Amino acid sequence: MPTFDGTEGRAISINTGAGYTRSFRTNYPNNKKAYFVGKDLINNLLAQNDAQGIRIYLGQNIQDDGNIHIMTVLVAADSNQNDIVDICIDEAYPCPSMCDTSNSPLLK
């Protein structure tokens, strides 16, 4: 089994990212567009023993009005690909209403 070393993932262009986010907004217009998590919580995840990165789980929260909101749950993962579940982040600030105000291409 391969191990995590902290270099996983890949960088993409802003145009590629904008295409992904545009497609999502088109297919799920009633969902949040983005979530913000503060650096202190991110740093707490990464400061855990053998944390090599962050795993982002997708979930859903069905609201009282019947709308389904896609949610994110963040945990650290160790070099053996195991979740470190001592700290789990949800309560991210959603967009809308807390969105980029600089006219980001990821929101166009």
C-alpha positions as CSV (number, residue, x, y, z in Angstrom):
1,M,0.0,0.0,0.0
2,P,1.4,3.4,-0.9
3,T,1.9,5.9,1.9
4,F,1.2,9.6,2.1
5,D,4.2,11.9,2.2
6,G,2.6,15.3,2.0
7,T,3.0,15.8,-1.7
8,E,-0.3,14.3,-2.8
9,G,-2.7,16.2,-5.1
10,R,-1.9,18.5,-8.0
11,A,-2.0,22.1,-8.8
12,I,-4.5,23.2,-11.5
13,S,-4.9,26.4,-13.4
14,I,-7.5,29.0,-12.3
15,N,-9.3,28.3,-15.6
16,T,-9.6,24.6,-14.8
17,G,-10.8,25.4,-11.3
18,A,-13.3,28.0,-12.6
19,G,-14.7,25.3,-15.0
20,Y,-15.2,22.9,-12.2
21,T,-17.0,25.4,-9.9
22,R,-19.1,26.7,-12.8
23,S,-20.2,23.1,-13.6
24,F,-21.1,22.5,-10.0
25,R,-23.1,25.7,-9.7
26,T,-25.0,24.9,-12.9
27,N,-25.9,21.4,-11.7
28,Y,-26.6,22.3,-8.1
29,P,-27.9,25.9,-8.1
30,N,-29.4,25.7,-4.6
31,N,-26.2,24.5,-2.9
32,K,-23.5,26.6,-1.3
33,K,-20.7,27.6,-3.6
34,A,-17.8,27.4,-1.2
35,Y,-16.8,27.1,2.5
36,F,-14.1,28.9,4.4
37,V,-12.1,27.4,7.2
38,G,-9.7,29.5,9.3
39,K,-6.0,28.8,9.4
40,D,-6.0,28.0,13.1
41,L,-8.3,25.0,12.6
42,I,-6.3,23.9,9.5
43,N,-3.0,24.2,11.4
44,N,-4.5,22.2,14.3
45,L,-5.3,19.4,11.9
46,L,-1.8,19.4,10.4
47,A,-0.1,19.7,13.8
48,Q,-1.4,16.2,14.8
49,N,1.1,13.4,15.0
50,D,2.1,12.1,11.5
51,A,-0.4,14.3,9.7
52,Q,0.5,14.4,6.1
53,G,-2.4,16.3,4.8
54,I,-6.2,16.8,5.0
55,R,-8.9,14.5,3.8
56,I,-12.1,16.2,2.8
57,Y,-15.3,14.1,3.0
58,L,-18.4,15.2,1.3
59,G,-21.8,14.8,3.0
60,Q,-25.3,16.2,2.8
61,N,-27.5,18.1,5.2
62,I,-31.2,18.1,4.4
63,Q,-32.7,21.4,5.5
64,D,-36.2,21.8,6.9
65,D,-37.3,23.4,3.6
66,G,-36.2,20.2,1.8
67,N,-33.1,21.7,0.2
68,I,-30.1,19.4,0.2
69,H,-26.8,21.2,1.0
70,I,-23.5,19.5,0.3
71,M,-21.3,19.7,3.3
72,T,-17.6,19.2,3.9
73,V,-16.0,17.3,6.8
74,L,-12.3,17.7,7.2
75,V,-9.9,15.4,9.0
76,A,-6.1,14.9,8.9
77,A,-4.7,11.8,7.4
78,D,-1.4,10.1,8.4
79,S,1.3,8.5,6.2
80,N,-0.5,5.2,6.2
81,Q,-3.7,6.8,4.7
82,N,-5.5,6.6,8.0
83,D,-7.8,9.3,9.2
84,I,-6.8,11.1,12.4
85,V,-10.1,11.7,14.0
86,D,-9.2,13.6,17.1
87,I,-10.1,16.8,15.4
88,C,-12.9,17.0,12.8
89,I,-13.9,20.2,11.1
90,D,-17.4,21.1,9.8
91,E,-18.9,24.5,10.8
92,A,-17.1,26.2,7.9
93,Y,-18.4,29.6,6.9
94,P,-20.6,29.2,3.7
95,C,-20.8,31.2,0.5
96,P,-23.2,32.6,0.2
97,S,-23.3,34.6,2.5
98,M,-19.6,34.9,3.3
99,C,-18.1,35.0,-0.2
100,D,-15.1,36.4,-2.0
101,T,-15.7,40.1,-2.6
102,S,-13.0,40.6,-5.2
103,N,-15.0,39.0,-8.1
104,S,-13.1,35.7,-8.0
105,P,-13.1,33.7,-11.3
106,L,-14.2,30.7,-9.2
107,L,-17.6,32.3,-8.6
108,K,-18.2,33.4,-12.3
